[in-house]
Every structure is written in structure tokens, then in C-alpha cells.
Amino acid sequence: MDLSTKQLNLLQTLTQINGVSGYEKEITNFLKKSYSELGYELIYDNLGSIFAHKKGNNNKIKVLIAGHMDEVGFIVREIMENGMIKVAPIGGVNDQTLLAHRVHLQTREGKWIPGSIDAVPPHLLSEAERSVPTKLASMLFDFGFSSKQEAMLNGVYQGAQIVADGPFEVLTSGRRLLAKAFDNRYGLVLGLDILEEIKNQNFDFDIYIGGTVQEEVGTRGAETIAHKIHPDLAIVLDCSPARDSMGDKGALGQLGEGVLLRFYDRSMIAFPELLAFQREACEQTGVRYQYFDSNGGTDAGAIHRQFDGILTLTHCICARNIHTCSSVIDIDDYLAAKKSLLWMLNHINAEQFKLWREARR
């Protein structure tokens, strides 16, 4: 099965919108328009998270499905007298992936201007310098300005966001996609896909599907939206790091092997009952799934600790090269995530909630 033209267009559009943590407004605007066109009520928190609300027949039960909007990137820390820019990272950035990349900076007026990360040619480096990786703190970002004054006149300011370019490409196999920000525009696209699928269905619970802000800097929007909505169940959509590049079939996180049953990470130990429900969804729909652990975390880590504890499940796929401008996903994983998530929504009921709540009592 292939992705539809609409799904491909959504993946392209949303990965190419820029928005580092704290600067997600352009993504918010896109989601606001999309949710409104589908006819859903909009829910906001005060940090900028946005959700579509589908009312159910019994609004005593609430299900939250969340993907984060933000991507890793940079903010301007210093404008040098010669017009070059020094930056600070936003989110987890690997310094070794950066030199000579093309970037864009958003000016005070909202315009995006192109530039690059300066790289010293090897024949101008000493042998000692060549053996030591350049750190982000010493990298210079070049937007073509000849002075600090010229940069400021063109709308550059301390605190401006910068994003590395990562064009969307369908790779030669046709089964894999390359772009920046699949972590986590995957979750936003899947959310929109699900909203379109269920718009004419009736459920015995309220459904909230949308995007959180500032996940990459500490799952901040997840906390505030959980307090705003107070869900009974949260399903977090995110993109996790694949570990299969060297061909190790035993490594957890294989492209094309389906939904991640994320049983453990540094921020949450999975609810066994929800993990079993997720596994059943994959088996009943005939899609692939794989067990996964991580040294990182997701919005689930923040959500499940709110109030007296919120039943929370991650529903992730993996990607190569996350937190760079060249991440790769497999379309079969996306389709598996969609099919199994729809099954879960169609098999949630009040009795199921009662069993989940009582499982640890």
C-alpha cells in the first residue's frame, strides 16, 4: 500500500514549515486552518499548543492524541561586528552534523533569509585542529552581512530563530522519505489524517487531537495542555531514533518494521495494559510492530505524571538521523501507525477504561 498524494503533500508541507521550540506560530497557523476546515472546535493552552476537539456521546471520558510541533534548531546569541552570527542550540543538536549546512533565519518582521554555517577549509587547519571536532559555540553563521549594523537593519536580532534547511524528497526506492523535522511532523500529519478519517464517526468519548509546543526543550506544552484538557487517556505520537544503519537486525528501531512498542525510556515506564492493547491493535490489523527502548523521552513522560496519573501510551515510528535536517522514515511504518491507531480508537470503551484504571490497584 502506498501513501496518497494528500498524505505525501501533508508530509512535505509540514516538514518544510519552520518552527523551533518557542517559535511554533507558523505551524500553529497551519493546524488552525486545517482543523477549522474539517469542522472541529479548537482548544488552546497559553503556551501555544493547539488541539481539535471531537465531541462524543459520553463526554465524561476524554482521549488526548498529541504530537509536538517544534523542531530542533538555533537562536541568535550574538551579532558580531563583522556581521557574522553566533548561536545557541534549541533542543538536542549534534555539533558534528552542522558545518557548511544551509540555514534560514527569521527576521523581526517574519521574513526568512538564507545563510550557511561557516566551515574552514582543511588546508587552513592545523593537524591538531583537524583532529578536534568544531563545537557549536565556536561556529559562525553567515547571512551575507558585512557589519552588525547591516544585519540589524535587515531585521536580525538576538533571540531570532534559525533552522537548518532539509528539503523533502521521495528516495529512489519510493518507500522512504527524506526531510528535516519528521521528529515530529510525523505526529501532526498522522493526527490530521485521523481527524479526517473519523469526522463522520460517533464515539462514546471526547477526542482531542493536536500539537504541543516546546517538547524538544522539556515537554513543556505537554504539561500545560494536559492540565487544560485533563484526559483519561493520552496517546503520544512521536518519531524515535532508528538504530539499524549498520545492518544490525538485533538493534531496537528498524526502519520498515512497524510501530514501536516503547516499553521503557528515561521519562516513562510503559503501562503494561496499554502496551498489550497496542500490540493487539497491530496484530488485529495485520501490521508490523517492534519493541523499543530509548535513552530519550517524549511528551508521554510529562503527561502521565499530571494530576493523579494519566493513562498514557506512546504510538511512535522510528527515523534515521533524527535531530538533523536529513531524517529518513519508511512509509510502511506510517501506514502501520495509522491503521493500528484507528483500531484502538474503535475499540476503546467505558469498560476498557475501568479495567485499565483498576489494573494497578
N, C-alpha and C positions, 0 to 999 in steps of 0.2 A: 504494500500500500504506500502511496506517495502523499506528500503534503499537497494541499490545494494551493492554487495561486493566491488565494486570500491569506492563507496561513504563511506562505513564503513572504508575501508583501508585508504582513504584520511583523514578522521576524526581522525583515530588513529595516522597516521604518523605525521600530522601537530600539533596535541596537544602534541605529545611527543618530538618534536623538541624544544629545549630551546632557549629563547631569551627575556631577559628583555629589557626595553626601553634603546635605545642607543647601544644594543648588538644584533641586529636582523640579523646579517650576515648569519647565518646558514639557517634561514627561507628565506632570500633573494635568497640564492643559490638554494634552492629547487624550489622556484617560477620561478626563471630564467630558470631553466632546464625545468620545466613543461610548461611554456608559449612558450618557443622556440620549444619544441616538438610538440606543437599544431600549430606552424607556424606563430605565431604573432610577430610583431615588438615590441621591448622593449623600454620603456620610463623610465628614472630615474630622480630623483632630487638629489641634493648634500648632503642630509641627509641620503639617503639610501632607500627611497620609490621606489617601482618598479611596473610598470603597463604594461599590454599587450594592444596593440593598434590594433583595427579592423577598417579599413578604410571603410567609407560609400560612397554612391553615391553623397552625398552633404556634403562636409567636412566643410561647413560653420557653422554647428551645431555640438556641442560636448557634449556627455553624459559621465560622470565620475561615476564609481561604485567602491567604496572604502571600504575596511575592514582593520583594523590595525593589524600589525604583532606582536607587543610587548605584553608581559605579565607582571604582577606584580612580584616582586622578591626582590633581595637584592644585594648590592655591599659590598665588604670588606672595612671596615673603619679603622680597627686596627688589627695588628697581635700581640698577646700578647707574652710575653717571654716564657710562658709555651706551646705555640703552638695553643692555642685557638684563635678563631676569633670573633671580634665584627663587626657588620654590620650596614649599613644604609638602609632604605627601598627604593625601587624603585616603585613608584605608591602607591595606597591606600591599605595598608596591615592592617588587623585586628590582633593585637597582640594576642588576645585570641585564635586564630586558629593555633598557631605555635609550642608550646613546644612539644619536642620529635619527631617532623617530620623528615623524611629522606630528605636529600638535596644533590645537586650536585654543585660543584664549577668548573668553567672553568679556567684552569691554563694559564699562559702566553703563553705556547706552543699550547693551544687549546684543551688540554685533559680535559675530565670531570672526577673529582674524587668524590667519595661518602663521605657522612658525615651525621651528625644529629645535631639537636638543643638540647642542654643540658637541662635536666629537673631535678630539685632537688626532690628526693622522699619525700612524705608528712610527714614521721616520722622524717625528718631532718629539717622541717619547724616549726617555732613557730606558735601559734594560730593566731597571728597578721599577720604573713607572708602569711598564708594560705588564709586569707580573702582579700588580695590585689593582683589583677592580675599582673603577671610579665610583665614588659614593654620590648619592643624590644631592647631598648637602653642598657638594662642590660642582655640581653640573650647572651649566648656564643654558638658559632658554633664549633663543634668538628669534625675534619677530621683525627683524629688519630695521630697527630703530638705531639712529646714530647718537642719541642722547636720552637722558632721563626725561628732559623736558618734552622731547618729541613723543616719547612713549605715553606720558601723561596727557598730552594734548590729544592723543588718539584713544583716550578712554581707559588706559591701563591704570590699575590701582592695586594697592596692597589688599589681598583678600580675594582678588579675581580668580575664577576657576579656570583651570586648564585641563584639557582632555587629549589623550593620545589618539590619533586617527586610527581607525580599524575598519576599513570598508567591508561591506557584506559581499560574500562570494559563495556560490554553489561550487563545491570542489568537483574534480573530474569524475569521481565515482557517481555523483548525483545523489549519494546517500548521506553526505556530510556537508556541513555548513561552516564557514569561517567568518568571524566578525569579532569586533570588540563587544564587551558588555553582555554576552549570553548569561553571565552572572550579574544581574538576574533578570534580564528582559525575557528570558525563557518563562519565568513565572508570570509576568504580566501578560504575555501573549496567551499562555495557557488559560489564565483567568478570563480573558476576553473570549477565547474560544468556548469555554464552558458556559459563560453568560449567554452566548448566542444559542448554544445547544439547548439550554434549559428555560429559555424565556417563555415558552408556552406550556411548561410543565407545572404541576402543582406538587408541593412538598408539605410535609407535616411539621416543618420547622422553618425559621427565617434563615436566609443565606446572605452572607456578606462576602463579596469578592473584590479584591483591590490590591493597592500598592502601598507599602510602608516606606518611610524615609529613614535615612541615616543608619541603615543596617551595618554598613562597612566600617563604621566608627563606633559601634557599640550597641546595635539593635535598639536604638532609641525610639524610633517610630513604632516599633512593635509593642513597647510598653504602653505608650500613650493610647494607641488605638485599642489595645486590649482593655484598658480602663474605660474608654469611650463606649465600646460595644458590649463588653463583659460576656464573651461567648461561652457556651457549654463545651464546644469542641473547636479546636483550631487545627487547620491543615496548612502547613507552610510549604510553599513551592520555592525551590532554590536550585542552584546549579553548583555541584560539588566537584572537587578536583579528580580527574581520571588519573590512574596510575599505570596505564598499560603501554606507555610509549616504547618501552624496551622489549615488549613482547612477552612479559611475564604473565602467563594466564592465571597464576595464583594470586596476583595482586588485586586488592579490592578497588573496584572502579574501572570497569571495562567498557569502552565505547561500544554501543550496539547490543549490550547485554541487558538493557531494560532499566526499569525503575529501581532506585536504590532503597533497600530496606535498611535505613540508617538506624542501627541499633544502639549506637553509642557515639558521642562526641564530647568535647570538653565542656559543653554548655547544657547537655541534656542526656539522660539515660532514657531510652525509648520506653513508652508504656507497652508492655508485652501484649496486652489485649488488643491495642490498636495496631501493633505490628502484625499480629495474626490476622486481623481484619484486612489490612493492606495486602498481605500475602494471598489471602483468599480472593480478593478482588483481582489480582494478577492471574491467579490460576483459573478463576471462573471466566475471565475474558480471554484467556489464552495468550497473554503477553509475557515477555521475559521479565525477570526480576533478579536482583543480586543483593547480597548482604554487603553492608558498607559501614566503616567507622571513619572517624576523622579527628585530627588534632584541632580543627577549627570549630565553628559554631554557626548557628542560623538564628533567625528570629524566634524559632521554637524555644530556644534557651531562655529568652526573656518572657515569652508569653506563658509558658507552663508554670511559672513562679508567681503569677499575679493572683490577687485575691486569696482564696483558699486552695489554689491549684487548679489550673485549667487543663483538661484533657487535650493533649497536643500530639500531632503526628507530622513528621516531615514527609513530603512527597517530591523527591528530588530526582534529577538525572545528573550524569557526570559530563564534564567537558575537559578537554586538554587545554592547557595554557590559560587557566582562569587567572584573573587579575593582571592580564596583559591585554594588548589591543589585537591579539591574534588567537582567540579561543575557538575551539572546534567542537561541535556537537554532532550527534548522529540522529537523523530524522526518525529512525525507528524507535529510539528512546523517547522522543517527544510524543509520538503517536501512542506508545505504550502507556505513558503517563496520563494522557488524555483519556484513553479507553478505561483504564482502571479507576481513575478519579470519578468518572461518570458512574461507574458501577457502585462505588462507595456511596455517592450521593443518593442513588436509587435504593440503597439497602440500609440506610440509617433510619431508625425509628425510636420511639419513646422507650420501648422495652430494651432495645440495644443500649441506650444511654443508661438505663437503670443498672444493667449488668456491668457496664464499664465503671460506673461510679462506685459500685459495691465491691469491685474486684480487689481493692486493696484495703478493705475494711474488715 
